């Protein structure tokens, strides 16, 4: 599992994701156009925070999901999403 998978589904259209209609009229969160978490400044800041919190493995992320959601919000405030042109 990838670290960025911990933020899925963020359900935040500001970062490039969107709801996708499925054939059965259900919806699924699509992050194929996500641009924000992949920016070098955001990724670097995220890794620095993980290091500061002592998070070294993906397993540790599982145990700290509520913190990750708050981290997502704080990083968005510090590094506002700006769509690629």
Steps between C-alpha positions, in 0.01 A plus 500: 500500500627846409510786747277710275235226523448609860338818367262309271217580473558859598178607323654840444445636150750782562787254463388363163283204593135465415202271536465262207169345402518125461292293257270387782419866587718478809793739550863450586765755591743540212844639570659447160523876448631575847788743476549636850645213705749436217648851503861494616445767767200317645667157486813637669296668775299182551813289541649755740187487715504120497862508616420753773211281621720192494300331225736271312279227351168468325379279786547792738279711275214254548514563873493879458228560239322777696828692518548460126165658421594801714843508337332513158303808607807675642711428193225636274498823700877533474525383137174602329401281206561668165394299195757444230452699185 
